[in-house]
Amino acid sequence: MSARKWGPTRQKPGSGVLRAPSGRAVAARVLERVERDRAYAAAALAAELDRYPQLDSRERALATELTYGCLRMRPVLLERLEEFAPRGLDRKDVGLIAQLLIAAYQLLVLERVPDYAAVDEAVGAIRLLRGARVAAFANAVLRKLATKAERLDPREAIVSSAPGWLKRELEQAVGADEMRALLGVDGLPPATLRLNPRVSLPDWLREAEPGRLSPLCRRLPGGGDTRKLEGFAEGAFVVQEEGAQLIALALGVKPGERVLDACAGRGQKASLLAERLGSSGELWATDVHPAKLSLLQKEFERLRLPEPHVAAVDFSVGSGELSGSFDRALVDAPCTGVGTLRRRPEIGLRLEPEDPARLGELAARILRGAAALVRPGGRVVYAVCSVLPEECELVIERASDLLAPAEFDAPEIARLTEPGASALRLLPRRHGTDGYFLASLERRSA
């Protein structure tokens, strides 16, 4: 290994803070929030980057790589650090752990950050956080790591860091190749947008690269705050993953129908249903969380869509005050989210082996509750951002007395499946999307 040059730690004297915001400092803050507050990494990173608009593109890219790299490789990085910490690490000290993880990632994975700089920045930050004694401990650990530890193969470190039970279940469900892709070995996928055909599009959006599967999809060029992009305020686009677009399209909504989005959340899929439904139909958007429905209504205003009917409903226990007969219903049920691991690596750090079965039971109750409101012969699409059987086929089996498999009647989905198919898994390498399961069902006659 090359010789190291160790410099003095850098800090702003008397300020109690780092000299200036940097990609490294942003990543450390995000890692703390993910661990302490159970925040989602993507949302926390976006919020932190918004706080520091003076950061240039290189620092923003570094913050992103450090955040996702440390989360994907957290167990392996901690294992390497503990090799050189005889008394172990206090894993409850989230500030200390965040700094050590970032330094370890820079030392063992990155090429462009000099070792002395990685150690120097970490020790300086830890001194400000925890004082000279803890900083000296960190300095000793990190110098040993830099001089004695072998560099990591990033792809193998990502796979090794995933819980063993999760790797086994993913591989059994989709094969080793797609399992690795779901874990994030290919890095962050590009962000995607959904065009709003009701609004005039800015030139940059007309020329944006199209997606692979959804006719409305465009790839988002670069990064940054999408709210500042030309056309956002006018409702020209929705930031939505391409597979999520396909789920809404799979319902095959036709103008004039009465449609239910049973787990509408903030309304991304509901807004696409509304576009397909037109002014002559009737859309009901429900969710167990009223606050999300408020955000949904604001999103419909931004997109210049007719206001939907909304109701706070927990379909796992009943249909509330909702009544009547629907022609179609979308049940995008709560799940483990393992299909989104490449974008949300923190999920893998929080799941327990019993979670897929537990959430599958919840999804089955929701599916049955929503299906009860669909007319005989009406259509239901069940979807989850998971590929695990407990949340997919086994849920469909639990509702088989109410719902029968029915061939997809949406052309966007039919062309991805064999004739007569009523279920589909979307996968990163096969389709270029996150991992999803979706099934087309028909309400049985009484």
ZIUR-V448905 format. One record per backbone hydrogen bond with DSSP energy under -1.0 kcal/mol. CO is the residue of the C=O (numbers start at 0). NH is the residue of the N-H. E is the energy in kcal/mol with one decimal. If there is no record, write none. Layout:
co: {CO | CO}
nh: {NH | NH}
e: {E | E}
This chain:
co: {11 | 16 | 21 | 22 | 23 | 24 | 25 | 26 | 27 | 28 | 29 | 30 | 31 | 32 | 32 | 39 | 40 | 41 | 42 | 43 | 44 | 45 | 46 | 51 | 55 | 56 | 57 | 58 | 59 | 60 | 61 | 62 | 63 | 64 | 65 | 66 | 67 | 68 | 72 | 73 | 74 | 75 | 76 | 77 | 80 | 81 | 84 | 88 | 89 | 91 | 92 | 93 | 94 | 95 | 96 | 97 | 98 | 99 | 100 | 101 | 102 | 103 | 104 | 104 | 107 | 113 | 114 | 115 | 116 | 117 | 118 | 119 | 120 | 121 | 122 | 123 | 124 | 125 | 126 | 130 | 131 | 132 | 133 | 134 | 135 | 136 | 137 | 138 | 139 | 140 | 141 | 142 | 143 | 144 | 152 | 153 | 154 | 155 | 156 | 162 | 163 | 164 | 165 | 166 | 167 | 168 | 169 | 170 | 174 | 175 | 176 | 177 | 178 | 179 | 183 | 190 | 191 | 192 | 193 | 195 | 201 | 202 | 208 | 213 | 215 | 216 | 217 | 224 | 225 | 228 | 230 | 231 | 235 | 237 | 240 | 241 | 242 | 243 | 244 | 245 | 247 | 248 | 253 | 256 | 257 | 257 | 258 | 259 | 260 | 263 | 266 | 267 | 268 | 269 | 270 | 271 | 272 | 273 | 276 | 281 | 282 | 283 | 284 | 285 | 286 | 288 | 289 | 290 | 291 | 292 | 293 | 294 | 295 | 296 | 297 | 298 | 299 | 300 | 308 | 310 | 313 | 313 | 318 | 325 | 326 | 327 | 328 | 329 | 330 | 330 | 336 | 337 | 338 | 339 | 339 | 343 | 346 | 346 | 351 | 353 | 354 | 355 | 356 | 357 | 358 | 359 | 360 | 361 | 362 | 363 | 364 | 365 | 366 | 367 | 369 | 370 | 372 | 374 | 377 | 378 | 379 | 380 | 381 | 382 | 383 | 383 | 384 | 387 | 388 | 388 | 391 | 392 | 393 | 396 | 398 | 398 | 401 | 403 | 409 | 409 | 410 | 412 | 413 | 417 | 420 | 421 | 423 | 425 | 426 | 426 | 427 | 435 | 436 | 437 | 438 | 439 | 440 | 441 | 442}
nh: {14 | 11 | 25 | 26 | 27 | 28 | 29 | 30 | 31 | 32 | 33 | 34 | 35 | 36 | 38 | 43 | 44 | 45 | 46 | 47 | 48 | 49 | 50 | 54 | 59 | 60 | 61 | 62 | 63 | 64 | 65 | 66 | 67 | 68 | 69 | 70 | 71 | 72 | 76 | 77 | 78 | 79 | 80 | 81 | 83 | 84 | 87 | 90 | 92 | 93 | 96 | 97 | 98 | 99 | 100 | 101 | 102 | 103 | 104 | 105 | 106 | 107 | 108 | 109 | 151 | 117 | 118 | 119 | 120 | 121 | 122 | 123 | 124 | 125 | 126 | 127 | 128 | 129 | 130 | 134 | 135 | 136 | 137 | 138 | 139 | 140 | 141 | 142 | 143 | 144 | 145 | 146 | 147 | 148 | 156 | 157 | 158 | 159 | 160 | 166 | 167 | 168 | 169 | 170 | 171 | 172 | 173 | 174 | 178 | 179 | 180 | 181 | 182 | 184 | 186 | 219 | 239 | 217 | 237 | 198 | 205 | 206 | 218 | 216 | 194 | 210 | 192 | 227 | 228 | 231 | 235 | 234 | 195 | 193 | 244 | 245 | 246 | 247 | 248 | 249 | 250 | 251 | 256 | 281 | 326 | 327 | 283 | 329 | 285 | 266 | 270 | 271 | 272 | 273 | 274 | 275 | 276 | 277 | 255 | 258 | 308 | 260 | 310 | 263 | 312 | 292 | 293 | 294 | 295 | 296 | 297 | 298 | 299 | 300 | 301 | 302 | 304 | 303 | 284 | 286 | 316 | 317 | 321 | 374 | 378 | 259 | 380 | 261 | 332 | 382 | 339 | 340 | 434 | 342 | 343 | 346 | 349 | 350 | 354 | 357 | 358 | 359 | 360 | 361 | 362 | 363 | 364 | 365 | 366 | 367 | 368 | 369 | 370 | 371 | 372 | 373 | 325 | 377 | 442 | 328 | 440 | 330 | 438 | 332 | 385 | 436 | 338 | 390 | 391 | 393 | 395 | 396 | 397 | 399 | 401 | 402 | 443 | 441 | 412 | 413 | 414 | 415 | 416 | 420 | 407 | 439 | 437 | 435 | 430 | 432 | 431 | 425 | 383 | 423 | 381 | 405 | 379 | 403 | 376}
e: {-2.2 | -1.1 | -2.5 | -2.3 | -2.2 | -1.9 | -2.1 | -2.7 | -2.1 | -2.1 | -2.6 | -2.0 | -3.3 | -1.8 | -1.6 | -2.6 | -3.0 | -2.3 | -2.2 | -2.2 | -2.6 | -1.9 | -1.1 | -1.8 | -2.1 | -2.4 | -2.2 | -2.5 | -2.1 | -2.5 | -2.9 | -2.2 | -2.4 | -2.7 | -2.3 | -1.8 | -2.5 | -1.8 | -2.9 | -2.7 | -2.1 | -2.2 | -2.4 | -2.6 | -1.5 | -1.1 | -2.6 | -1.3 | -1.7 | -1.6 | -2.6 | -2.1 | -1.8 | -2.3 | -2.8 | -2.1 | -2.1 | -2.7 | -2.6 | -2.2 | -2.4 | -2.6 | -2.0 | -1.7 | -2.5 | -2.2 | -2.4 | -2.6 | -2.6 | -1.8 | -2.8 | -2.2 | -2.2 | -2.5 | -2.3 | -1.6 | -1.8 | -3.6 | -1.7 | -1.9 | -2.3 | -1.8 | -2.6 | -2.6 | -2.1 | -2.3 | -2.8 | -2.1 | -1.8 | -2.3 | -2.4 | -1.8 | -2.5 | -1.4 | -2.6 | -2.1 | -2.0 | -2.8 | -1.5 | -2.2 | -2.3 | -2.2 | -2.6 | -2.6 | -2.2 | -1.8 | -2.8 | -2.1 | -2.1 | -2.2 | -1.7 | -2.7 | -1.8 | -1.9 | -1.8 | -3.0 | -1.1 | -2.0 | -2.0 | -1.8 | -1.8 | -1.8 | -3.3 | -1.4 | -2.8 | -1.7 | -3.6 | -1.8 | -1.4 | -2.0 | -2.8 | -2.0 | -2.2 | -2.9 | -1.7 | -1.8 | -1.6 | -1.5 | -2.3 | -2.2 | -1.0 | -1.8 | -1.7 | -2.5 | -2.4 | -1.5 | -2.7 | -2.9 | -2.6 | -2.2 | -2.3 | -1.1 | -2.3 | -2.4 | -1.8 | -1.9 | -2.1 | -2.0 | -1.1 | -3.1 | -2.5 | -2.9 | -1.5 | -3.0 | -1.2 | -1.2 | -1.6 | -1.6 | -2.3 | -2.1 | -1.6 | -2.2 | -2.3 | -1.7 | -2.2 | -2.1 | -2.6 | -1.2 | -3.2 | -1.2 | -2.0 | -1.3 | -2.0 | -2.5 | -2.1 | -2.2 | -2.4 | -2.5 | -1.2 | -2.5 | -2.2 | -1.3 | -2.8 | -1.4 | -2.4 | -2.0 | -1.4 | -1.7 | -2.1 | -2.0 | -3.0 | -2.1 | -2.0 | -1.6 | -2.6 | -2.1 | -1.8 | -2.2 | -2.9 | -2.4 | -2.3 | -2.6 | -2.6 | -1.5 | -1.6 | -1.8 | -2.5 | -2.6 | -2.7 | -1.8 | -2.9 | -3.0 | -2.6 | -1.4 | -1.1 | -2.3 | -2.3 | -1.9 | -1.1 | -2.0 | -1.6 | -2.2 | -1.4 | -1.5 | -1.4 | -2.4 | -2.9 | -2.9 | -1.3 | -2.6 | -1.6 | -2.1 | -1.1 | -2.2 | -1.7 | -3.1 | -2.4 | -2.0 | -2.7 | -1.0 | -1.3 | -1.9 | -2.0 | -2.3 | -2.2 | -2.5 | -2.6 | -2.7 | -2.7}
